[in-house]
Amino acid sequence: MKKAENQEVKEYLIYTTSNILDGCEVFTRVFGENFARNSLEKNLNSVYTNVNKGNFEAYSNYENNYIIICSDKGEFLAPKDIEKDKRLKQKTVHEGAHMALKKSQEECEANGTKAETGMSTVLKNGKEIGVGLDEGLIVWILKKAGFPTRRF
């Protein structure tokens, strides 16, 4: 089944991720109030569903600013489907946190990179550096926000 853009899940992801991150004192002390919501609204172009999960439950594409939320059978997901599946919700918020910390396209162009989160960088030649640090920081931030996830 072909991936389908899902505006309802995009709104859910922005709302849920920003409430978790902006509700964390440590996060807002570093990044400021409403940082996550503003960043997601600016950086996240699309959220897709209808993708059979295979090896992934969700993943981000920093270069094209989208997130794919996967499911067992590749069905079209609604927010209630994500909300009732703890692991899928964790992964959705995890990917949302990555996208919230992603630098804007203008910042990336000024730095000569394809995509950046501040910890992870995709160079113009496609090489990625700092992925481990990026993953670890997201897990730590979400734990501090009272929404612990495991390493993905």
Helices and strands as residue ranges (DSSP letters): E 4-5, H 7-22, H 25-31, H 35-43, E 46-52, E 58-61, E 66-71, H 79-83, H 86-101, H 105-111, E 113-116, E 121-123, E 128-129, H 131-144
